[in-house]
Amino acid sequence: MIRIRTRRRDRVDVADSGALSDIAFLLIIFFIVIAVFNVNSGFLLELPRRNSVTTINVDDLMRVAVRADNSIELDGQSVTREQLSQAVLARRRRQPNMTLVVTIHPDAWYQSLVSMVEVARLRDVDNFSFRMENP
């Protein structure tokens, strides 16, 4: 009969180990962090239904153009983003149903369009439309 030699290992006491408390601490931090995250809903976009007709008063239109050099024009006059924001706020107070129509040159930066969307969101413009300019 052959005897197999086995080694006896010294048992490690779990209470003496700091790893378990480290893991517990990291798990607590993890759950605190994920509980605080706020899901960004993004820009809510409501598209018109197919074959639907929407009537908009011409006086309620506010036309803005973003040129190739990323300059902003409001009614044919060059304005800054802050001036546009103030003009949108003033028009929104007079005409709550106003529609912001942005015409964008194909060579304009994408950030210019994002800035226009931001102005619309900050000033609570519900009706927003944009189109590409024919070069």
N, C-alpha and C positions, 0 to 999 in steps of 0.2 A: 504494500500500500504506500502510495506516494502522498506525502504531505505538501500542501501548497502553502507557501509562506505568505502571510498577509501582514501588511503594515498597519499599525494603528495610527490614525491621524489624530492630532490634537484638535479637539473641537473648538471652533471659534464662537464665542458668545456673541449673539446678535446685538445684545444691549451694549457691548463694548465697541461695536463697529459704528463709525460715524457716517458710513455710506447710506444707511437706511434713513437717517434723519435728513441727509442731503437730498435724497430722492423725494422724500415727503415735502420738503421745502420747495423744490423745483415744481412739483405737481401743484402745490397751492398757488405759486406765482403764475403758473400756466393757466389755471382756471380763473384766476382773477383777471388776467390780461384778456382772455377770450370772452369773458363776460362783459367787458367794457366796450368791445368793438361795436361800432355803429355801422350798420349796413347802409351804404350810400345808394340811394334810390336812383341817382342820375337825373337826367333831363327827361321828364315825362313828355312823350310825344303822342299827340292824338292826330292820327291821319284821317282825312275825310273818307267817307265810304264811297265805294265805286258808284259811279253814275249819280252822285249827289250834287246838288247845286247849292252853293253858298253865296248869298248876296251880301256884299260889303259896300257900305257907303264910301264914296270916293273921298269925302272930307275926313273920314276916319283913317286914311292911309298916311303913314309917315315913311317917306322914301329915303333910304340911306344907301350910299354907294361906297364900296371899298375898291379903290383903284389899284393898279399894278404896283405902285410904289407904297402900298399899304396905308395911304392917306384916306381919311374918312370924309365923305361929302354928305351934307344934309341940305337938301333943297338947292343943290348946286354950289354951296359954299363950303369951303374946307373948315372942319372943326376937329377938336381933339376928342379923345374918348370921354373925358370928364364933361366937356361941353355937350356932347351927345347925350350922356347920361342925364344931365340936368334938363336938356330939351325934352327927352323922353318922359321924364318925371312931370314936367310942366304940362305936356300934351296929355299925359295919362290922367292928370287931375281934371282937365277940361273935358276930355273925351274918354270915358272909361272903356269904351269898346274899340279903342284904336288898334290898328294892325301895323306892326313894324315890318316893312318890306325891305330886305337887304339884297342889293345886287352886288355880286362879287366878281371881280376880274379874275380870269383863270391864273394869272401870274401872281396874285396876292398870296401871302403866307396863310397857312392853315390857322395860325394863331390869331389872325385878324378875324376870322369867322368865329373862333372860340370867344374872342372878346365881345363880339356882337351878341352872341348867345348869353354871355355873362351879363351884359347890360340889360337884356330882355328879362333875365331872371331876377336881377337885383331890383328892377323897377316894376316887377309883377305884371309884365306884359303877357297876356294870355294868348293873343293872336300874333304869331311870328311866322314870317315866310322869308325864304331866301332862294335866290336863283343865280345861276352863272351868267355873266355878261357875255354877249357874243363879241368876240374880238374883231 
